[in-house]
């Protein structure tokens, strides 16, 4: 997935490949959930400049997602609870703007320094993470 950001959201355009089909041309719910989880994690990284790890996530499905169809996944930070936890929402819409699925997740968030101290991330990963924000 490739991610883009605005001031308050992270989003990605994606077409789910056919090999991730649940049945009869419909994307598997686990794939839809993974897309939302990944987009919410990127919201933590880009919008909060923290590494985010999923603690809890709920997903609600409204409309089937066809494999091969262009979709948009978008996530926003709803709340930050102290410096260690964030609540983030994700929405997956189809090409007509119809909501296919939503998710809300609670993420444990870590500064890069804390992630290194806890051995959650190594120097190579932290260099990549810092590279996201070059030029800011």
HELIX and SHEET records of a PDB file:
HELIX    1   1 UNK A   18  UNK A   20  5                                   3    
HELIX    2   2 UNK A   29  UNK A   48  1                                  20    
HELIX    3   3 UNK A  112  UNK A  117  1                                   6    
HELIX    4   4 UNK A  123  UNK A  131  1                                   9    
SHEET    1   A 6 UNK A   4  UNK A   5  0                                        
SHEET    2   A 6 UNK A  10  UNK A  15 -1                                        
SHEET    3   A 6 UNK A  70  UNK A  81 -1                                        
SHEET    4   A 6 UNK A  85  UNK A  94 -1                                        
SHEET    5   A 6 UNK A  99  UNK A 110 -1                                        
SHEET    6   A 6 UNK A  51  UNK A  61 -1                                        
SHEET    1   B 2 UNK A  21  UNK A  23  0                                        
SHEET    2   B 2 UNK A  26  UNK A  27 -1                                        
END                                                                             
